[in-house]
Amino acid sequence: MRLLKTGRYALIEANDIPSPFPQYAILSHTWISPKDEITYQDFKQRKADIENDIFKQKGWAKLKRYCDRAAKDGWEWAWMDTCCIDKTNPADTQEAINAMFRWYRNAGICYAYLEDVDVNVADANFPPDLDLDDLAGKDHVADRTSFRHIALKAFLIKAKWFTRGWTLQELLAPPFLVFVDRGWRRIGTRESWADEIKEASRIDARHLTDFDPTDFRSCSIAMRLSWASYRDTTVEEDETYSLLGLFGFSLPLIYGEGKLQAFNRLQRELIAVYNDDSIFAWKSLPRSSRHLLGVHQQGYNPGRGILAPSIREFWDAFSLKSFGLYGNSFSMTNRGLEINAKRWRSKKDPTKYLVRLNCGVELPRHIGLPLDLVGDSYERTQVEELYDTSTIDQECWELEYGNQSTFIQAGGSSNSLNPPSIVALEYPRQISIGDKYFVDYRIDEVGTSMQHLTKDVLGYDLKKDELVVEPGRLIFINIAMNSEENTSELDIIINLTNNGFASAGILARGKRPWERLGDPIAEASGMYRALADYLHYKIPPVYPSVALEDTDSAIGICLLPRPSSRGQFQLSSEKAKPVTPREYVLKVTVQSGIELDQEHSGLYNRTRK
């Protein structure tokens, strides 16, 4: 894996990268064009022309702005697909595509560059070096009612980034993703735009923060394929290859095989590895809707077999759920798919059958797959419809009784161990830090008692204003803002899921519905514990980023990853490799209404000049 050195815009080969492997930023973007982007070969053969701005100026400008953005946030190393992969080397391409999901998941931060979203459409005089998530007050972008959030909403939903195949796994894999606009200004995290992401991609918020490629109970195969059904790739086989990370396995890449054969191979592998028969719950596009997915009426072949001819056939599967590991058993044979499941025969036409799949919108509404008996085998010919078995008319269909078998899925669980994270607090002098408390959700039980947070960090010496956050814990940090008139008490919340996804918020104690007083582990423990449960299981975990104490002041926070300054350590499992903890900086900012107006006025005046 090659990396860029952000301060020098230099491409560093894998053998020259220091050990242990450094933490890095990673970029998710849509290409300008293959002719304009800086490639690995360009770095090797035309580096002087690139640096002198006489070759591929657009691509070089993009690479520099990306490196500058990452360096500004403290990242010395970065990865970019255009130049860190040698696409002229088949082995290099094969490795990169099969490892892509893992590279994005292992990254410290992912920047999603939205070239067609510009903060200046909302404010032509907005300073070019100011990030929206650094603002406190009424214009904080995480506030859905704020002027800037509303102004950017329509542009973000229509961003080209949501229409590309590769960006699907790049949206779901990173533990921390932040969007940047055309000017490379941070405009909010994946969680703060969760509603807009769902509108743009049909992906529910719960999948944005805790996606597991091998957990099909919460996210079925059909649902994942539905997310891809509206996306496009430049190379037709990439329509399938860009999805490999979403299912946690690899496939040999055969460019030139065509998208139909590539998708056929993917389906056969999914059938062999996982026991989720939602993969058969597809249906072809109605004639009236084929133009929506770019499918032309003439020459469209919806297919006749059990396997879907393309990803497009999962266009309506975004709400389908798998009903568990214990259901139908099935396997591919040289005669086709063999499946053991409930089956109904039509009383009016004995050649018509329904077979029950172990999936559907909700129990007990199982999907019924229509089949025709042709000779000694069955075919699926009614490809434009699926049945709801809970509405089967017993006068028309007869249940056939026979041997039932049980299939136990060999895969489908994740045993990955995630390291703790270290959070450094940065705050102005009028803020004082009080006690810290946590609730441990690693055993996934509601009702666990709240405890004091100690400085036990697996042998590390914490610096001042640093704390460790274990995966599966939610932390309360009591803070106070002191002024001449009064003292305001607030709580900062830091939530780290079992998969290592971090989020933070701030709550004012005296404001409903967050009003809570007293000792969190004594008389007020019940209120705090109920609030902790609500916040930890809140979907998505987007909490207030600004707390307004009165009309004159606001306290805002901004959580951002930073490269780790620690070495590696061993997790509890002896088989686990040494890991480096993720590190974050949590900035607390205080602004008064008068100061905010004056500051913005000065910024805007300087911009106009």
N, C-alpha and C positions, 0 to 999 in steps of 0.2 A: 504494500500500500504506500503510494507516494503522497507527499504533502507539500503544501506551499508554505514558505516562510513569509509571514504577512508583512514584516517590516522591510523586506528586501524584494518582494514580489518574485521570489526565487522558487524554482521547482526542485525539490529535494528527493533524490531516489531513496527507495526503501532501505538500502544498505547503509545510507548515510544518516538516517534518522536515529537519534539517541535512544538508548534503552535505559529504563523502561519506556515503552512507546508513549509519547506525550499526548495529553488531551488536546482535542482539536475542535475547531468550528467546522460546520459543513453547510454547503449551499444547496438549496432546492430552487430551481428556476426553470423558465422556458427559454430555449435557445433562440438567439437572434436569427441565425441561420448557420448551417454547417460551414459556409464560406467565410463568415465573419468571426466565429468563435476561435479563441486561441487553443490550439491542440498540443498534444504532447510532441508531435513532430515539429511544430512551429518553434517550440522552446528549444529543441535540439538543433534545428537547422537555420532559423532566422531570428535568433534572439536579439541581435544588434538592430535589425530593422524594426522589430517590435518595440524595443526601448526607445528608438528614435522617432516613434510615431509615424512611420512611413509604411506600415504593414498592419492590416487588420486593426485599424484604430478603434472601431466600436468594441471589438472583443477585448482589446487590451484595456480600454477605459473601464469596461465592466469588471474585469479581473482586479484592477487596481482599486476600484471603489469597494469591491467586496473585501479585499484584504484590509483596506483602510477601516471599514466598518468593524471587522473582526478585531483588528488591532486596537481600535478605540475602546472596545469593550474588554480588552485585556488578553486577547487570544494571540499567541505567538505563532501557532500552527493552524492551518486550514486545509480543507479538501474541496476540490471543484471537479466535477465529472469531465468537463471539456478537455482539461489538460493533464489530469492525474491518472488517466487511463490511456494506454497506448492502443488505440482502436485498430491499428494496423496489425496487431499481434493477437491472433485468435485465442491463445491461452490466457492472455491478459484480460481480454474482454470476457471470456468465460468465467474467470475467477471473480471479476468485478461484479458481474450481473448476479451470480449466485451468492455473493457476499454483501450485496448492496443494502439489504434490510439491516443486516448486522452492523455495517459501517454507520448507518444513520442512527441506529439505536445506541451505539457506543459513543457517538459524538457528544461533546459537552453542550453544544448549542447548535440549533439549526436555524439558519436565516432563510425564510421563504420570501424570495424577491418577486414582488408584484410590479412589473414594469408598467402596467396600465392603470395603476393606482397612484394618485398624486395628492399629497396633503394640500398643495397650493390650490386645488380646485375649490376647497372650502375657504381658504384664506390666501389670497395672492401674495400677501406680505409676510407669510409665516417664515421665520428664520430658517435658513438651510441647514444649520447645525444643531437644531433642537429636536429632541425625540418626544413624541406625544406621550409616551408612558412615563416621562420624567416630570410631567406637569401635575401639580396638585390643584384642586379646585373644581369648578363646575365644568371645565373643558377636558377633564381627564378622559382619555379615549375608552377606558374600561367601563365607564358609566354609559349604559345603553341609552340614557336620556340626554347625554351630552350633545352639544352642537356638532362636535367633530365626529363622534361615532355615527350620528344620523347622516351627516354629510358624506361620509366615506362608505356607508353601508351598501348603497346601490353599486358603486364601483367595485367593491370587494367581491360581491356576489357574482358579478359578471366578469371577473378577472380570468384571463386565459389560463392561468395556472390551474384552475379547477377543471379544465377540459382535457388535460394531458394525462396519458397513461402512467408515466413514471412518477408523477407527483402524488399519486394515490398512496403508495407505500411510504413516500417521503413525508406525507402528512401524518401518518399513523405511527411510524417507527420512533422518531426522536422523543426522548423524555422531556425535552424543552424546545418548543418551536416558537419563534417570534417572527411576525411579518414585518417586512420593510417595504417602503414605497419606492417610487421611481428615483427619488433622491437619496435612497438608502437610509432613511430615517425610520426608527422603530415606531410602529403604529399599533402595537398590542400583540398579545400572545394568542395562540391557538384557542385557549380556553375563553378568553375575553370576546372572541368572535364566534363562539360555538353556535349560536342561532343562525348566523349568516352562513357558516360552513354547512350546516344542515340544509339550508335552502339551496346552496350552490351544489352540494354533492349528495344529499339524502342520507348522510351519515349522522346517526344520533350522537348526542354529546357524550354519552357514556363510553363510546368507543374511542373518543379522542384522547382520553387521559389514561387508559389502562388496557390498551389493545394487546392481546396475546394471540400469536398466530396459531396456537394449537388448542385454543379454548373454543370449541364449537357449540357449547351449550349457550353461551352468551352471544355468539355471533356465528351464524351458520355459513356453510359454504355458499349457498344460494345468495345470502345477503351480501357477502363479499363480492361475488361476481356481479351482483346488481350495481354495486358502486362503480365498477369498471365499465358497465354497459354503455355509458354515455361518454366515455373518454376515447381519445384517439392517440395513436403513435405514428411517428414518421415512417418507421420500418414496420411492416405488417406483422412479422413474427413477434415484435416487442409487445404487441397487444396481449400476448400470453406471458412472455418472459418477464414483463414488468410486474407480474402478479406473484412470482415465485415466493418472495419474502412474506406475503400475506398468509401463506400456508406452511411455512417453516420447513421447506425442503428444497432440493436442487434438482435440476434437469439438465441433461446435455443440450447445448445450444446448437441448432442446425439451421443456420440462416440459409434461406433458399427453399425450405420445406413448405413455406406458405402458412398463412395464419390458421387455416382450417386444420391442417395436420398438427400444427403446434398446439392448438387448443384441444384437439383430440388426445394428444399425448398427456396433456395436463389433467384432463378428466380421468383418464385411465389410471394415472398415478394417484389421484385423490381417492378413487374407488379402492385401490389396493392398500392404501395407507390408513384411511380414516373410515369410521363407521357413521357417516352422515349422509343419509340418502336424500337430503334436500338438493343434492347435485342433479337429481332427476326431475326436480320440480320447476322446470322451465316451460315456457310456451312461446310460440312464435309471435311475431308482431302482428297485430291486426292491420289489415290493409290500409285503414284510415290513419294509422299512426306511424307507418314505416318511414315517412319523411322526417320524423322527429329525430331519428337516430342516423340519418343519412343513408337509409336503405332504399334503394330505388325499386319501384314496382316491377319493372321489367328485369327479368333475370334473377329475381330473388328466389332462393331455394330454401324453404324452411326445414327440410329434412324429414325423415320418417322413423329413424331409430331411437334408441333410448338415450344416446348421447346428443347433446346440443351441438348444432353445426357452428355456433359462434357464441361469443360472450353476449352479443346483443339479445339473445333469447332470455336472458335473465333480467330484462328491463323492468319487470313487475315483481321481483322477488325481494325487494328491500325490507319487507316486514316479516319474512318467513323465518321461523325458529326451528332449530333441531330439538326434539323432545327427549333427548338423552341417549346414553350409550346402549341401553338395553331395549332393543326393538327388533327391527328386521336384520337379517343377515343376507349378505349379497357378495358376489364375486364375479369377475369377468372370466369367461371361458371361451373356447374356440367356437361355441355356438351363440355367444352373446352374453348378456347379463343373467346370472342365476340369482334369484332373490326369493327368500322365504318370508312371506307376509300374508296378511289377510287378503282374501280375494272374493269379489262378488261377480256373479254371472247374470246377465240380462235375461229376464224371463221371456221377453218378446223376441230377442235375437240372441241365440246361444253363442254367436261368434263375438259378442261384445262383453268385455270384462272391465272391472275396476280393481286395481291393486292398491292397498293402503300403504302410504309412505309414513315414516315416523317423524313427520315434520308438519308445520302448518303455521297459521297466524297465531293461534292460541289453542290450548286443549279445551274440549276434545275434538276440535276441528282439524282432523288429519286431512292431508292432501290425498285425493284419490286420483290415480293415474289411469286414463282411459287406454285400453288395449283392444286389439282385434286379434282373434285366433285365425291364423293363416297356416294351413297344413298342420304340422305338429309343433308350431311355435307361435309366439305372440309378437305383434308389432304395435308400435305406437304410431298411429296415423292421424289421430285427432290432435294435432300439435298446437292448435290455437286455444285449447281450453284445458283447465284442471277442475276437479270436482272437490266439493267439501263433503267428506264422508258422514258428518253429523246430520246432513240433510238428505241422506239416501232414502228414497221411497221404497219401503219394504214390499210394496205391491209390484214394483218393477224390477227389483234386484234381489237375488237370493245369495245368502252367504254360503260359501263352500267351506266345509270343514276338512281339515287335513293335519298333517304333522307340522308342528311349530318348532322352530329352532331358535336358539339364542346365540348371538355373536358378541363377543367381548372385544372391545376395541383395544388394540395394542398401544396406540398413540393417544394423543389428545390431552396431555398434561404437560405443564412446564415446570422443570426443576431448577430453573435458574436462580442463583443467589445474587441479591443486589447489595452493594455496600452501603454503609451509612453516608449521609451527606453532612458537610460542615457548612454552617451559615454564619457569615460575619455581619454584624450589625453596624451600620453607619448612620449617625444621627446628629443633629445640631445640639448646641449646648442647652437649649431650653427643654430638651427631652431628657428624662431620667428613666433608667431601666430598673424594673422591680423584679419580683419573683417570677419563676418560670415553672410551668406545670405541663404534664403530658398524659395522654391516654394511649394505650397500646392496642392497636387493632390487628396485630399480626395473626392472632388466633381467630379473627373474624367473629368476635362475640360482642354484642351490645350489652352494656352493663359493667364492663371492666372499670375498676376504680381509677380515679385520677391520682397522679403521683407527682412529687417534686422532681424536677429535672436536675440531674447531677452532672458533673464534668467527666464522667467515665466515657472515654472515647478510644477504647482498645489500645491504650498505651501512648496515645498522642498527648502532647502538652498543648492545650488550647491557649491561643492568644487572648488578650483582653477583648471582650465583646464578641467572642465566638462561641458557638454551641454546636453540638452534634445532634443530628436528627436521624433516627433509625427508620428504615422502611416500615410502613404500616403504623406510624405514629402521627398523632396530631398534637401540636404544642401551642399552649397559650403563654404569651409573654406580657406581663403587666407593665405598662409604661404610663408615664405622667407627663403632661405639658405644663410647665410652670410659667406664669406671667404675673405681672404686678397686680392684676385684678383677682385672679383665681387660679386654681389648679384643676386641670381636666384629666380624668382617668380613662385610659383606653386599654384595649388588648390587641396585640398582634397575634395572628393565627398563622401557623406554618403547618401544612399538611403534606406528608410524603407517603404515597401509596406503596403497596407491596412491590409493585414493579418499578419503583423509583421515580415516579412522576411527582414533581414538586409544584406547589402553589401556595399563595399567601394572601392574607387580607388583614384589614384593620377594622375594629369595631369600637364605637364609643359606648361606654357603660351606661350613660344616662339616656340613651336614645332607644326607643322601642323599634323593632321587637327584640333588641339586643340587651335590654336592661337587666342587669344582674349585679348584685352587691354582696359583699362579704367574702369570706375565705373559701377559695375553690375546693379545698379538701376538708372543709368543716361545714358550717351552717349553709353555705351556698353551693355545696357539692352537687346537689340534685339539679340545680339550674345549669351549672357549668357542664355537667355530664350530659344532660339532654341536648344542650347546645353543641357539644362536641360530636355527639352522634349525628345530629342534623348536618353539621358542617362536613364531617368525614364522608358521609354517604350522599351528600348533595351532588346532583348531576346537572350540569358540570360543576366542578369545584371552583367556581368563580365568585369570589367574595368582594366586598367593597374595597377598592383601592384608595379611597379617600374617606376620611371621617370628618364631618362638619360639626364642630362643637357649638358654634354660634354663627352669627352673620359676619363676624370679623376675622375668623381664622379657619384654616383647614390643615389637616395633617394627612399626607399622602405617603404611600410606600411603593417601592418598585423592586421586585425580585429578579435577579439576573444571574446566570451561571458565570463562573470565572475559572480559569485554569487552576488546577490543584497545585499547591505548594508543598504537599506532603509526598512521602514515598509510598510504596505499596505495603500492604499487610495481608495476613492470611485470614480468610473467613473461617467460620466454625467447621465447615465441611473439609475433611482432609483431601478430598478429591478436587476441591475448588482451586482454581489458580489464584495467585495473589492479585489483589485488586487495588486500584487507587480510588479514594473517596471522591465523590463529586463535591465541588465547592460552589457556594452561592454567596452573593452579596445582597443584603436586604437594606435598601436605602430608605431612610425616613426623612421626609421633607416637611417643613412648616412654612406656610405662607399666610399672610393676612390679606384681607380684601383690598386694603389701600395699597399695600406694597405690591400685590399682584397686578393691580391696574397700572401702577406707575412703571413696573418692570416691563410689562407687555407693551405699554405705550412707548417706552424707550426703545425696545427691540424693533417695534414696527417703524418708528421714526428713523432709526438707523438704517433699516432695510430700504425705506423709501429714498433716503439720501444716497 
